[in-house]
Amino acid sequence: MKRIAIVSVLAASAALTACQSDRPIRQVEPMRMAPTVEGSWADPNGIVSTFAAGTFTTRTTDTNQLLASGNYVNVSPTLVEINMTSMVRNTQSKVNCAMVGTSQLNCTTDSGAQFSLTRRI
C-alpha cells in the first residue's frame, strides 16, 4: 500500500513539473488614456477657457463675464480645432491648439496670433 502511495506522489510531482514553463509570465500593462482637452484652462492673464463635450467658452475670473464661445473638434489626439465667436469684438475665428503634454495647449489663431493655455487643477 505504501508503495502505491509513493508512486502516486511521484507521478503527481512529475505531472506538475511538466506544467511549469521556463518562459516568464507576460505582464499586461494598463491601457494609457490619450490626453484629453476636456476641463478648464487658463492663460497667463487669468482668463479661463472651458472645454466640455464639444463646447468651448472663455470667461473672466473676476466677474465670470462670457468673452467667447463656440465649439471644438479633436482633429487628432494632440490637435484641437476651435471655432469661436468673440463677444467682445463680435467676430468669428478659428483657433488651432496643439496639446503639449497633459497640461499645456499651444494655440494659434487664424490671424497668426499665438498664445498658451495651462490646465487648471
Jmol script that loads the backbone (N, CA, C; Angstrom):
load data "model"
ATOM      1  N   MET A   1       0.820  -1.194   0.000  1.00  0.00           N
ATOM      2  CA  MET A   1       0.000   0.000   0.000  1.00  0.00           C
ATOM      3  C   MET A   1       0.860   1.252   0.000  1.00  0.00           C
ATOM      4  N   LYS A   2       1.956   1.181   0.798  1.00  0.00           N
ATOM      5  CA  LYS A   2       2.831   2.333   0.855  1.00  0.00           C
ATOM      6  C   LYS A   2       3.487   2.587  -0.490  1.00  0.00           C
ATOM      7  N   ARG A   3       3.755   1.496  -1.192  1.00  0.00           N
ATOM      8  CA  ARG A   3       4.395   1.611  -2.494  1.00  0.00           C
ATOM      9  C   ARG A   3       3.488   2.353  -3.480  1.00  0.00           C
ATOM     10  N   ILE A   4       2.209   2.093  -3.465  1.00  0.00           N
ATOM     11  CA  ILE A   4       1.251   2.756  -4.348  1.00  0.00           C
ATOM     12  C   ILE A   4       1.179   4.244  -4.013  1.00  0.00           C
ATOM     13  N   ALA A   5       1.193   4.581  -2.730  1.00  0.00           N
ATOM     14  CA  ALA A   5       1.143   5.978  -2.308  1.00  0.00           C
ATOM     15  C   ALA A   5       2.386   6.722  -2.776  1.00  0.00           C
ATOM     16  N   ILE A   6       3.552   6.096  -2.659  1.00  0.00           N
ATOM     17  CA  ILE A   6       4.804   6.735  -3.079  1.00  0.00           C
ATOM     18  C   ILE A   6       4.800   6.937  -4.591  1.00  0.00           C
ATOM     19  N   VAL A   7       4.363   5.932  -5.332  1.00  0.00           N
ATOM     20  CA  VAL A   7       4.298   6.031  -6.795  1.00  0.00           C
ATOM     21  C   VAL A   7       3.305   7.120  -7.203  1.00  0.00           C
ATOM     22  N   SER A   8       2.195   7.215  -6.497  1.00  0.00           N
ATOM     23  CA  SER A   8       1.189   8.236  -6.807  1.00  0.00           C
ATOM     24  C   SER A   8       1.742   9.646  -6.583  1.00  0.00           C
ATOM     25  N   VAL A   9       2.457   9.825  -5.471  1.00  0.00           N
ATOM     26  CA  VAL A   9       3.044  11.127  -5.171  1.00  0.00           C
ATOM     27  C   VAL A   9       4.087  11.489  -6.217  1.00  0.00           C
ATOM     28  N   LEU A  10       4.916  10.543  -6.592  1.00  0.00           N
ATOM     29  CA  LEU A  10       5.936  10.794  -7.619  1.00  0.00           C
ATOM     30  C   LEU A  10       5.290  11.116  -8.961  1.00  0.00           C
ATOM     31  N   ALA A  11       4.236  10.430  -9.317  1.00  0.00           N
ATOM     32  CA  ALA A  11       3.538  10.679 -10.588  1.00  0.00           C
ATOM     33  C   ALA A  11       2.904  12.065 -10.581  1.00  0.00           C
ATOM     34  N   ALA A  12       2.313  12.455  -9.461  1.00  0.00           N
ATOM     35  CA  ALA A  12       1.701  13.786  -9.362  1.00  0.00           C
ATOM     36  C   ALA A  12       2.765  14.868  -9.445  1.00  0.00           C
ATOM     37  N   SER A  13       3.913  14.649  -8.815  1.00  0.00           N
ATOM     38  CA  SER A  13       5.014  15.612  -8.857  1.00  0.00           C
ATOM     39  C   SER A  13       5.525  15.757 -10.283  1.00  0.00           C
ATOM     40  N   ALA A  14       5.662  14.652 -10.977  1.00  0.00           N
ATOM     41  CA  ALA A  14       6.137  14.694 -12.364  1.00  0.00           C
ATOM     42  C   ALA A  14       5.134  15.434 -13.248  1.00  0.00           C
ATOM     43  N   ALA A  15       3.861  15.222 -13.022  1.00  0.00           N
ATOM     44  CA  ALA A  15       2.826  15.889 -13.819  1.00  0.00           C
ATOM     45  C   ALA A  15       2.847  17.395 -13.579  1.00  0.00           C
ATOM     46  N   LEU A  16       3.011  17.805 -12.327  1.00  0.00           N
ATOM     47  CA  LEU A  16       3.071  19.237 -12.015  1.00  0.00           C
ATOM     48  C   LEU A  16       4.324  19.888 -12.590  1.00  0.00           C
ATOM     49  N   THR A  17       5.431  19.186 -12.557  1.00  0.00           N
ATOM     50  CA  THR A  17       6.672  19.707 -13.110  1.00  0.00           C
ATOM     51  C   THR A  17       6.524  19.920 -14.609  1.00  0.00           C
ATOM     52  N   ALA A  18       5.823  19.057 -15.280  1.00  0.00           N
ATOM     53  CA  ALA A  18       5.627  19.167 -16.728  1.00  0.00           C
ATOM     54  C   ALA A  18       4.787  20.391 -17.087  1.00  0.00           C
ATOM     55  N   CYS A  19       3.966  20.856 -16.167  1.00  0.00           N
ATOM     56  CA  CYS A  19       3.116  22.023 -16.424  1.00  0.00           C
ATOM     57  C   CYS A  19       3.873  23.342 -16.309  1.00  0.00           C
ATOM     58  N   GLN A  20       5.015  23.349 -15.679  1.00  0.00           N
ATOM     59  CA  GLN A  20       5.767  24.579 -15.492  1.00  0.00           C
ATOM     60  C   GLN A  20       6.510  24.932 -16.763  1.00  0.00           C
ATOM     61  N   SER A  21       6.763  26.217 -16.919  1.00  0.00           N
ATOM     62  CA  SER A  21       7.447  26.705 -18.110  1.00  0.00           C
ATOM     63  C   SER A  21       8.615  27.578 -17.705  1.00  0.00           C
ATOM     64  N   ASP A  22       9.637  27.587 -18.539  1.00  0.00           N
ATOM     65  CA  ASP A  22      10.781  28.464 -18.292  1.00  0.00           C
ATOM     66  C   ASP A  22      10.503  29.883 -18.788  1.00  0.00           C
ATOM     67  N   ARG A  23       9.452  30.058 -19.555  1.00  0.00           N
ATOM     68  CA  ARG A  23       9.123  31.385 -20.072  1.00  0.00           C
ATOM     69  C   ARG A  23       8.571  32.257 -18.958  1.00  0.00           C
ATOM     70  N   PRO A  24       8.992  33.529 -18.932  1.00  0.00           N
ATOM     71  CA  PRO A  24       8.450  34.429 -17.906  1.00  0.00           C
ATOM     72  C   PRO A  24       6.975  34.725 -18.186  1.00  0.00           C
ATOM     73  N   ILE A  25       6.267  34.998 -17.125  1.00  0.00           N
ATOM     74  CA  ILE A  25       4.855  35.350 -17.250  1.00  0.00           C
ATOM     75  C   ILE A  25       4.767  36.760 -17.816  1.00  0.00           C
ATOM     76  N   ARG A  26       3.993  36.928 -18.861  1.00  0.00           N
ATOM     77  CA  ARG A  26       3.861  38.228 -19.501  1.00  0.00           C
ATOM     78  C   ARG A  26       2.926  39.116 -18.691  1.00  0.00           C
ATOM     79  N   GLN A  27       3.427  40.261 -18.305  1.00  0.00           N
ATOM     80  CA  GLN A  27       2.624  41.226 -17.566  1.00  0.00           C
ATOM     81  C   GLN A  27       1.839  42.076 -18.558  1.00  0.00           C
ATOM     82  N   VAL A  28       0.579  42.277 -18.297  1.00  0.00           N
ATOM     83  CA  VAL A  28      -0.246  43.119 -19.142  1.00  0.00           C
ATOM     84  C   VAL A  28      -0.217  44.526 -18.576  1.00  0.00           C
ATOM     85  N   GLU A  29       0.227  45.480 -19.409  1.00  0.00           N
ATOM     86  CA  GLU A  29       0.284  46.865 -18.951  1.00  0.00           C
ATOM     87  C   GLU A  29      -1.098  47.492 -19.053  1.00  0.00           C
ATOM     88  N   PRO A  30      -1.440  48.359 -18.114  1.00  0.00           N
ATOM     89  CA  PRO A  30      -2.733  49.024 -18.199  1.00  0.00           C
ATOM     90  C   PRO A  30      -2.762  49.954 -19.405  1.00  0.00           C
ATOM     91  N   MET A  31      -3.929  50.096 -19.988  1.00  0.00           N
ATOM     92  CA  MET A  31      -4.070  50.992 -21.141  1.00  0.00           C
ATOM     93  C   MET A  31      -3.881  52.433 -20.695  1.00  0.00           C
ATOM     94  N   ARG A  32      -3.142  53.164 -21.472  1.00  0.00           N
ATOM     95  CA  ARG A  32      -2.946  54.576 -21.174  1.00  0.00           C
ATOM     96  C   ARG A  32      -3.965  55.374 -21.952  1.00  0.00           C
ATOM     97  N   MET A  33      -4.607  56.268 -21.250  1.00  0.00           N
ATOM     98  CA  MET A  33      -5.610  57.098 -21.887  1.00  0.00           C
ATOM     99  C   MET A  33      -4.919  58.219 -22.651  1.00  0.00           C
ATOM    100  N   ALA A  34      -5.423  58.514 -23.826  1.00  0.00           N
ATOM    101  CA  ALA A  34      -4.893  59.645 -24.583  1.00  0.00           C
ATOM    102  C   ALA A  34      -5.235  60.921 -23.831  1.00  0.00           C
ATOM    103  N   PRO A  35      -4.342  61.903 -23.879  1.00  0.00           N
ATOM    104  CA  PRO A  35      -4.647  63.150 -23.192  1.00  0.00           C
ATOM    105  C   PRO A  35      -5.921  63.758 -23.764  1.00  0.00           C
ATOM    106  N   THR A  36      -6.683  64.384 -22.922  1.00  0.00           N
ATOM    107  CA  THR A  36      -7.927  64.998 -23.357  1.00  0.00           C
ATOM    108  C   THR A  36      -7.913  66.485 -23.039  1.00  0.00           C
ATOM    109  N   VAL A  37      -8.585  67.245 -23.869  1.00  0.00           N
ATOM    110  CA  VAL A  37      -8.647  68.692 -23.679  1.00  0.00           C
ATOM    111  C   VAL A  37      -9.772  69.075 -22.717  1.00  0.00           C
ATOM    112  N   GLU A  38     -10.634  68.139 -22.410  1.00  0.00           N
ATOM    113  CA  GLU A  38     -11.768  68.401 -21.522  1.00  0.00           C
ATOM    114  C   GLU A  38     -11.304  69.019 -20.208  1.00  0.00           C
ATOM    115  N   GLY A  39     -12.000  70.064 -19.767  1.00  0.00           N
ATOM    116  CA  GLY A  39     -11.672  70.692 -18.498  1.00  0.00           C
ATOM    117  C   GLY A  39     -11.437  72.182 -18.628  1.00  0.00           C
ATOM    118  N   SER A  40     -10.847  72.754 -17.589  1.00  0.00           N
ATOM    119  CA  SER A  40     -10.595  74.194 -17.531  1.00  0.00           C
ATOM    120  C   SER A  40      -9.129  74.504 -17.776  1.00  0.00           C
ATOM    121  N   TRP A  41      -8.892  75.572 -18.540  1.00  0.00           N
ATOM    122  CA  TRP A  41      -7.557  76.016 -18.915  1.00  0.00           C
ATOM    123  C   TRP A  41      -7.484  77.523 -18.689  1.00  0.00           C
ATOM    124  N   ALA A  42      -6.298  78.022 -18.345  1.00  0.00           N
ATOM    125  CA  ALA A  42      -6.145  79.463 -18.104  1.00  0.00           C
ATOM    126  C   ALA A  42      -4.982  80.006 -18.917  1.00  0.00           C
ATOM    127  N   ASP A  43      -5.121  81.258 -19.338  1.00  0.00           N
ATOM    128  CA  ASP A  43      -3.997  81.927 -19.993  1.00  0.00           C
ATOM    129  C   ASP A  43      -3.208  82.692 -18.931  1.00  0.00           C
ATOM    130  N   PRO A  44      -2.064  83.273 -19.280  1.00  0.00           N
ATOM    131  CA  PRO A  44      -1.252  83.976 -18.274  1.00  0.00           C
ATOM    132  C   PRO A  44      -1.966  85.161 -17.613  1.00  0.00           C
ATOM    133  N   ASN A  45      -3.010  85.695 -18.271  1.00  0.00           N
ATOM    134  CA  ASN A  45      -3.760  86.823 -17.707  1.00  0.00           C
ATOM    135  C   ASN A  45      -4.890  86.379 -16.796  1.00  0.00           C
ATOM    136  N   GLY A  46      -5.073  85.071 -16.641  1.00  0.00           N
ATOM    137  CA  GLY A  46      -6.117  84.567 -15.759  1.00  0.00           C
ATOM    138  C   GLY A  46      -7.464  84.363 -16.423  1.00  0.00           C
ATOM    139  N   ILE A  47      -7.541  84.526 -17.733  1.00  0.00           N
ATOM    140  CA  ILE A  47      -8.787  84.251 -18.452  1.00  0.00           C
ATOM    141  C   ILE A  47      -8.946  82.730 -18.513  1.00  0.00           C
ATOM    142  N   VAL A  48     -10.138  82.238 -18.200  1.00  0.00           N
ATOM    143  CA  VAL A  48     -10.374  80.792 -18.117  1.00  0.00           C
ATOM    144  C   VAL A  48     -11.189  80.303 -19.310  1.00  0.00           C
ATOM    145  N   SER A  49     -10.657  79.299 -19.988  1.00  0.00           N
ATOM    146  CA  SER A  49     -11.345  78.645 -21.096  1.00  0.00           C
ATOM    147  C   SER A  49     -11.764  77.261 -20.646  1.00  0.00           C
ATOM    148  N   THR A  50     -12.980  76.874 -21.001  1.00  0.00           N
ATOM    149  CA  THR A  50     -13.508  75.575 -20.603  1.00  0.00           C
ATOM    150  C   THR A  50     -13.895  74.782 -21.844  1.00  0.00           C
ATOM    151  N   PHE A  51     -13.442  73.539 -21.884  1.00  0.00           N
ATOM    152  CA  PHE A  51     -13.778  72.602 -22.949  1.00  0.00           C
ATOM    153  C   PHE A  51     -14.650  71.522 -22.336  1.00  0.00           C
ATOM    154  N   ALA A  52     -15.862  71.358 -22.855  1.00  0.00           N
ATOM    155  CA  ALA A  52     -16.767  70.342 -22.308  1.00  0.00           C
ATOM    156  C   ALA A  52     -17.691  69.818 -23.396  1.00  0.00           C
ATOM    157  N   ALA A  53     -17.551  68.538 -23.711  1.00  0.00           N
ATOM    158  CA  ALA A  53     -18.441  67.841 -24.643  1.00  0.00           C
ATOM    159  C   ALA A  53     -18.639  68.594 -25.960  1.00  0.00           C
ATOM    160  N   GLY A  54     -17.547  69.115 -26.517  1.00  0.00           N
ATOM    161  CA  GLY A  54     -17.620  69.781 -27.816  1.00  0.00           C
ATOM    162  C   GLY A  54     -17.916  71.266 -27.776  1.00  0.00           C
ATOM    163  N   THR A  55     -18.205  71.810 -26.596  1.00  0.00           N
ATOM    164  CA  THR A  55     -18.442  73.253 -26.488  1.00  0.00           C
ATOM    165  C   THR A  55     -17.264  73.940 -25.811  1.00  0.00           C
ATOM    166  N   PHE A  56     -17.048  75.174 -26.196  1.00  0.00           N
ATOM    167  CA  PHE A  56     -15.919  75.960 -25.720  1.00  0.00           C
ATOM    168  C   PHE A  56     -16.424  77.304 -25.220  1.00  0.00           C
ATOM    169  N   THR A  57     -15.954  77.725 -24.045  1.00  0.00           N
ATOM    170  CA  THR A  57     -16.279  79.058 -23.529  1.00  0.00           C
ATOM    171  C   THR A  57     -15.032  79.664 -22.910  1.00  0.00           C
ATOM    172  N   THR A  58     -14.967  80.995 -22.948  1.00  0.00           N
ATOM    173  CA  THR A  58     -13.906  81.739 -22.287  1.00  0.00           C
ATOM    174  C   THR A  58     -14.555  82.808 -21.436  1.00  0.00           C
ATOM    175  N   ARG A  59     -14.142  82.872 -20.159  1.00  0.00           N
ATOM    176  CA  ARG A  59     -14.745  83.809 -19.206  1.00  0.00           C
ATOM    177  C   ARG A  59     -13.668  84.509 -18.380  1.00  0.00           C
ATOM    178  N   THR A  60     -14.032  85.670 -17.865  1.00  0.00           N
ATOM    179  CA  THR A  60     -13.143  86.360 -16.934  1.00  0.00           C
ATOM    180  C   THR A  60     -13.257  85.678 -15.579  1.00  0.00           C
ATOM    181  N   THR A  61     -12.204  85.764 -14.780  1.00  0.00           N
ATOM    182  CA  THR A  61     -12.250  85.134 -13.462  1.00  0.00           C
ATOM    183  C   THR A  61     -12.897  86.039 -12.418  1.00  0.00           C
ATOM    184  N   ASP A  62     -12.820  87.351 -12.620  1.00  0.00           N
ATOM    185  CA  ASP A  62     -13.365  88.254 -11.604  1.00  0.00           C
ATOM    186  C   ASP A  62     -14.891  88.365 -11.657  1.00  0.00           C
ATOM    187  N   THR A  63     -15.452  88.555 -12.859  1.00  0.00           N
ATOM    188  CA  THR A  63     -16.909  88.735 -12.964  1.00  0.00           C
ATOM    189  C   THR A  63     -17.613  87.567 -13.673  1.00  0.00           C
ATOM    190  N   ASN A  64     -16.837  86.591 -14.142  1.00  0.00           N
ATOM    191  CA  ASN A  64     -17.384  85.450 -14.873  1.00  0.00           C
ATOM    192  C   ASN A  64     -18.081  85.880 -16.176  1.00  0.00           C
ATOM    193  N   GLN A  65     -17.684  87.013 -16.714  1.00  0.00           N
ATOM    194  CA  GLN A  65     -18.265  87.523 -17.961  1.00  0.00           C
ATOM    195  C   GLN A  65     -17.834  86.639 -19.131  1.00  0.00           C
ATOM    196  N   LEU A  66     -18.795  86.287 -19.979  1.00  0.00           N
ATOM    197  CA  LEU A  66     -18.515  85.475 -21.160  1.00  0.00           C
ATOM    198  C   LEU A  66     -17.801  86.333 -22.200  1.00  0.00           C
ATOM    199  N   LEU A  67     -16.597  85.933 -22.582  1.00  0.00           N
ATOM    200  CA  LEU A  67     -15.821  86.666 -23.571  1.00  0.00           C
ATOM    201  C   LEU A  67     -15.921  86.031 -24.955  1.00  0.00           C
ATOM    202  N   ALA A  68     -15.988  84.703 -25.005  1.00  0.00           N
ATOM    203  CA  ALA A  68     -16.086  83.989 -26.282  1.00  0.00           C
ATOM    204  C   ALA A  68     -16.755  82.641 -26.051  1.00  0.00           C
ATOM    205  N   SER A  69     -17.379  82.150 -27.102  1.00  0.00           N
ATOM    206  CA  SER A  69     -17.981  80.817 -27.027  1.00  0.00           C
ATOM    207  C   SER A  69     -17.947  80.193 -28.415  1.00  0.00           C
ATOM    208  N   GLY A  70     -18.101  78.886 -28.437  1.00  0.00           N
ATOM    209  CA  GLY A  70     -18.097  78.174 -29.708  1.00  0.00           C
ATOM    210  C   GLY A  70     -18.042  76.687 -29.485  1.00  0.00           C
ATOM    211  N   ASN A  71     -17.435  76.003 -30.460  1.00  0.00           N
ATOM    212  CA  ASN A  71     -17.304  74.556 -30.343  1.00  0.00           C
ATOM    213  C   ASN A  71     -15.903  74.144 -30.746  1.00  0.00           C
ATOM    214  N   TYR A  72     -15.572  72.913 -30.422  1.00  0.00           N
ATOM    215  CA  TYR A  72     -14.250  72.397 -30.764  1.00  0.00           C
ATOM    216  C   TYR A  72     -14.353  70.957 -31.234  1.00  0.00           C
ATOM    217  N   VAL A  73     -13.331  70.555 -31.997  1.00  0.00           N
ATOM    218  CA  VAL A  73     -13.240  69.204 -32.518  1.00  0.00           C
ATOM    219  C   VAL A  73     -11.816  68.712 -32.291  1.00  0.00           C
ATOM    220  N   ASN A  74     -11.682  67.478 -31.847  1.00  0.00           N
ATOM    221  CA  ASN A  74     -10.363  66.862 -31.748  1.00  0.00           C
ATOM    222  C   ASN A  74      -9.983  66.360 -33.138  1.00  0.00           C
ATOM    223  N   VAL A  75      -9.050  67.050 -33.783  1.00  0.00           N
ATOM    224  CA  VAL A  75      -8.598  66.675 -35.118  1.00  0.00           C
ATOM    225  C   VAL A  75      -7.701  65.442 -35.039  1.00  0.00           C
ATOM    226  N   SER A  76      -6.925  65.351 -33.977  1.00  0.00           N
ATOM    227  CA  SER A  76      -6.076  64.194 -33.700  1.00  0.00           C
ATOM    228  C   SER A  76      -5.959  64.109 -32.177  1.00  0.00           C
ATOM    229  N   PRO A  77      -5.268  63.103 -31.653  1.00  0.00           N
ATOM    230  CA  PRO A  77      -5.140  63.025 -30.193  1.00  0.00           C
ATOM    231  C   PRO A  77      -4.459  64.237 -29.563  1.00  0.00           C
ATOM    232  N   THR A  78      -3.678  64.988 -30.346  1.00  0.00           N
ATOM    233  CA  THR A  78      -2.957  66.134 -29.774  1.00  0.00           C
ATOM    234  C   THR A  78      -3.291  67.462 -30.442  1.00  0.00           C
ATOM    235  N   LEU A  79      -4.263  67.489 -31.335  1.00  0.00           N
ATOM    236  CA  LEU A  79      -4.622  68.729 -32.026  1.00  0.00           C
ATOM    237  C   LEU A  79      -6.112  68.997 -31.899  1.00  0.00           C
ATOM    238  N   VAL A  80      -6.442  70.220 -31.452  1.00  0.00           N
ATOM    239  CA  VAL A  80      -7.829  70.623 -31.258  1.00  0.00           C
ATOM    240  C   VAL A  80      -8.106  71.840 -32.131  1.00  0.00           C
ATOM    241  N   GLU A  81      -9.222  71.814 -32.832  1.00  0.00           N
ATOM    242  CA  GLU A  81      -9.638  72.941 -33.658  1.00  0.00           C
ATOM    243  C   GLU A  81     -10.864  73.592 -33.010  1.00  0.00           C
ATOM    244  N   ILE A  82     -10.747  74.896 -32.735  1.00  0.00           N
ATOM    245  CA  ILE A  82     -11.827  75.636 -32.077  1.00  0.00           C
ATOM    246  C   ILE A  82     -12.431  76.620 -33.063  1.00  0.00           C
ATOM    247  N   ASN A  83     -13.746  76.624 -33.173  1.00  0.00           N
ATOM    248  CA  ASN A  83     -14.479  77.646 -33.923  1.00  0.00           C
ATOM    249  C   ASN A  83     -15.219  78.461 -32.878  1.00  0.00           C
ATOM    250  N   MET A  84     -14.880  79.762 -32.816  1.00  0.00           N
ATOM    251  CA  MET A  84     -15.461  80.550 -31.723  1.00  0.00           C
ATOM    252  C   MET A  84     -15.921  81.916 -32.207  1.00  0.00           C
ATOM    253  N   THR A  85     -16.812  82.488 -31.399  1.00  0.00           N
ATOM    254  CA  THR A  85     -17.295  83.844 -31.617  1.00  0.00           C
ATOM    255  C   THR A  85     -16.883  84.683 -30.421  1.00  0.00           C
ATOM    256  N   SER A  86     -16.207  85.798 -30.697  1.00  0.00           N
ATOM    257  CA  SER A  86     -15.802  86.717 -29.636  1.00  0.00           C
ATOM    258  C   SER A  86     -16.977  87.637 -29.325  1.00  0.00           C
ATOM    259  N   MET A  87     -17.382  87.667 -28.069  1.00  0.00           N
ATOM    260  CA  MET A  87     -18.455  88.555 -27.651  1.00  0.00           C
ATOM    261  C   MET A  87     -17.948  90.000 -27.550  1.00  0.00           C
ATOM    262  N   VAL A  88     -16.658  90.147 -27.308  1.00  0.00           N
ATOM    263  CA  VAL A  88     -16.057  91.468 -27.159  1.00  0.00           C
ATOM    264  C   VAL A  88     -15.935  92.162 -28.513  1.00  0.00           C
ATOM    265  N   ARG A  89     -15.419  91.441 -29.516  1.00  0.00           N
ATOM    266  CA  ARG A  89     -15.192  92.022 -30.845  1.00  0.00           C
ATOM    267  C   ARG A  89     -16.309  91.722 -31.833  1.00  0.00           C
ATOM    268  N   ASN A  90     -17.216  90.834 -31.465  1.00  0.00           N
ATOM    269  CA  ASN A  90     -18.290  90.398 -32.338  1.00  0.00           C
ATOM    270  C   ASN A  90     -17.740  89.844 -33.655  1.00  0.00           C
ATOM    271  N   THR A  91     -16.717  88.977 -33.535  1.00  0.00           N
ATOM    272  CA  THR A  91     -16.089  88.357 -34.700  1.00  0.00           C
ATOM    273  C   THR A  91     -16.028  86.848 -34.502  1.00  0.00           C
ATOM    274  N   GLN A  92     -15.935  86.149 -35.615  1.00  0.00           N
ATOM    275  CA  GLN A  92     -15.756  84.699 -35.575  1.00  0.00           C
ATOM    276  C   GLN A  92     -14.328  84.377 -35.985  1.00  0.00           C
ATOM    277  N   SER A  93     -13.764  83.362 -35.363  1.00  0.00           N
ATOM    278  CA  SER A  93     -12.410  82.959 -35.724  1.00  0.00           C
ATOM    279  C   SER A  93     -12.210  81.473 -35.471  1.00  0.00           C
ATOM    280  N   LYS A  94     -11.129  80.968 -36.055  1.00  0.00           N
ATOM    281  CA  LYS A  94     -10.746  79.578 -35.880  1.00  0.00           C
ATOM    282  C   LYS A  94      -9.395  79.570 -35.174  1.00  0.00           C
ATOM    283  N   VAL A  95      -9.257  78.690 -34.199  1.00  0.00           N
ATOM    284  CA  VAL A  95      -8.022  78.572 -33.430  1.00  0.00           C
ATOM    285  C   VAL A  95      -7.609  77.105 -33.433  1.00  0.00           C
ATOM    286  N   ASN A  96      -6.336  76.861 -33.719  1.00  0.00           N
ATOM    287  CA  ASN A  96      -5.789  75.501 -33.638  1.00  0.00           C
ATOM    288  C   ASN A  96      -4.884  75.427 -32.421  1.00  0.00           C
ATOM    289  N   CYS A  97      -5.092  74.405 -31.609  1.00  0.00           N
ATOM    290  CA  CYS A  97      -4.294  74.231 -30.389  1.00  0.00           C
ATOM    291  C   CYS A  97      -3.626  72.860 -30.395  1.00  0.00           C
ATOM    292  N   ALA A  98      -2.338  72.861 -30.133  1.00  0.00           N
ATOM    293  CA  ALA A  98      -1.574  71.616 -30.013  1.00  0.00           C
ATOM    294  C   ALA A  98      -1.386  71.312 -28.534  1.00  0.00           C
ATOM    295  N   MET A  99      -1.731  70.095 -28.157  1.00  0.00           N
ATOM    296  CA  MET A  99      -1.579  69.688 -26.769  1.00  0.00           C
ATOM    297  C   MET A  99      -0.138  69.253 -26.529  1.00  0.00           C
ATOM    298  N   VAL A 100       0.514  69.968 -25.617  1.00  0.00           N
ATOM    299  CA  VAL A 100       1.902  69.671 -25.261  1.00  0.00           C
ATOM    300  C   VAL A 100       1.857  69.014 -23.883  1.00  0.00           C
ATOM    301  N   GLY A 101       1.955  67.718 -23.842  1.00  0.00           N
ATOM    302  CA  GLY A 101       1.792  67.002 -22.586  1.00  0.00           C
ATOM    303  C   GLY A 101       0.330  67.028 -22.176  1.00  0.00           C
ATOM    304  N   THR A 102       0.092  66.911 -20.886  1.00  0.00           N
ATOM    305  CA  THR A 102      -1.294  66.902 -20.403  1.00  0.00           C
ATOM    306  C   THR A 102      -1.709  68.232 -19.807  1.00  0.00           C
ATOM    307  N   SER A 103      -0.780  69.190 -19.710  1.00  0.00           N
ATOM    308  CA  SER A 103      -1.116  70.424 -19.007  1.00  0.00           C
ATOM    309  C   SER A 103      -0.858  71.709 -19.785  1.00  0.00           C
ATOM    310  N   GLN A 104      -0.539  71.619 -21.073  1.00  0.00           N
ATOM    311  CA  GLN A 104      -0.309  72.845 -21.833  1.00  0.00           C
ATOM    312  C   GLN A 104      -0.876  72.729 -23.236  1.00  0.00           C
ATOM    313  N   LEU A 105      -1.554  73.804 -23.659  1.00  0.00           N
ATOM    314  CA  LEU A 105      -2.042  73.934 -25.028  1.00  0.00           C
ATOM    315  C   LEU A 105      -1.335  75.125 -25.660  1.00  0.00           C
ATOM    316  N   ASN A 106      -0.710  74.911 -26.812  1.00  0.00           N
ATOM    317  CA  ASN A 106      -0.116  75.998 -27.572  1.00  0.00           C
ATOM    318  C   ASN A 106      -1.045  76.273 -28.742  1.00  0.00           C
ATOM    319  N   CYS A 107      -1.576  77.484 -28.797  1.00  0.00           N
ATOM    320  CA  CYS A 107      -2.632  77.812 -29.749  1.00  0.00           C
ATOM    321  C   CYS A 107      -2.195  78.882 -30.738  1.00  0.00           C
ATOM    322  N   THR A 108      -2.767  78.802 -31.947  1.00  0.00           N
ATOM    323  CA  THR A 108      -2.540  79.797 -32.993  1.00  0.00           C
ATOM    324  C   THR A 108      -3.884  80.142 -33.605  1.00  0.00           C
ATOM    325  N   THR A 109      -4.192  81.444 -33.659  1.00  0.00           N
ATOM    326  CA  THR A 109      -5.453  81.896 -34.263  1.00  0.00           C
ATOM    327  C   THR A 109      -5.307  81.919 -35.785  1.00  0.00           C
ATOM    328  N   ASP A 110      -6.439  82.025 -36.472  1.00  0.00           N
ATOM    329  CA  ASP A 110      -6.390  82.071 -37.933  1.00  0.00           C
ATOM    330  C   ASP A 110      -5.694  83.331 -38.451  1.00  0.00           C
ATOM    331  N   SER A 111      -5.521  84.338 -37.597  1.00  0.00           N
ATOM    332  CA  SER A 111      -4.786  85.546 -37.999  1.00  0.00           C
ATOM    333  C   SER A 111      -3.296  85.449 -37.665  1.00  0.00           C
ATOM    334  N   GLY A 112      -2.869  84.325 -37.038  1.00  0.00           N
ATOM    335  CA  GLY A 112      -1.463  84.101 -36.748  1.00  0.00           C
ATOM    336  C   GLY A 112      -1.023  84.422 -35.329  1.00  0.00           C
ATOM    337  N   ALA A 113      -1.913  84.968 -34.510  1.00  0.00           N
ATOM    338  CA  ALA A 113      -1.559  85.260 -33.114  1.00  0.00           C
ATOM    339  C   ALA A 113      -1.386  83.954 -32.350  1.00  0.00           C
ATOM    340  N   GLN A 114      -0.425  83.932 -31.442  1.00  0.00           N
ATOM    341  CA  GLN A 114      -0.155  82.730 -30.660  1.00  0.00           C
ATOM    342  C   GLN A 114      -0.325  82.996 -29.176  1.00  0.00           C
ATOM    343  N   PHE A 115      -0.799  81.967 -28.453  1.00  0.00           N
ATOM    344  CA  PHE A 115      -0.926  82.053 -27.010  1.00  0.00           C
ATOM    345  C   PHE A 115      -0.918  80.643 -26.442  1.00  0.00           C
ATOM    346  N   SER A 116      -0.694  80.543 -25.156  1.00  0.00           N
ATOM    347  CA  SER A 116      -0.667  79.239 -24.481  1.00  0.00           C
ATOM    348  C   SER A 116      -1.692  79.213 -23.358  1.00  0.00           C
ATOM    349  N   LEU A 117      -2.231  78.049 -23.126  1.00  0.00           N
ATOM    350  CA  LEU A 117      -3.158  77.803 -22.017  1.00  0.00           C
ATOM    351  C   LEU A 117      -2.579  76.711 -21.135  1.00  0.00           C
ATOM    352  N   THR A 118      -2.787  76.837 -19.841  1.00  0.00           N
ATOM    353  CA  THR A 118      -2.313  75.857 -18.878  1.00  0.00           C
ATOM    354  C   THR A 118      -3.513  75.253 -18.153  1.00  0.00           C
ATOM    355  N   ARG A 119      -3.501  73.933 -18.025  1.00  0.00           N
ATOM    356  CA  ARG A 119      -4.626  73.241 -17.375  1.00  0.00           C
ATOM    357  C   ARG A 119      -4.759  73.687 -15.930  1.00  0.00           C
ATOM    358  N   ARG A 120      -5.996  73.967 -15.528  1.00  0.00           N
ATOM    359  CA  ARG A 120      -6.301  74.287 -14.130  1.00  0.00           C
ATOM    360  C   ARG A 120      -6.652  72.994 -13.411  1.00  0.00           C
ATOM    361  N   ILE A 121      -6.168  72.880 -12.186  1.00  0.00           N
ATOM    362  CA  ILE A 121      -6.451  71.659 -11.413  1.00  0.00           C
ATOM    363  C   ILE A 121      -7.495  71.947 -10.377  1.00  0.00           C
TER     364      ILE A 121
END
end "model"
wireframe off; spacefill off
backbone 0.3
color backbone group
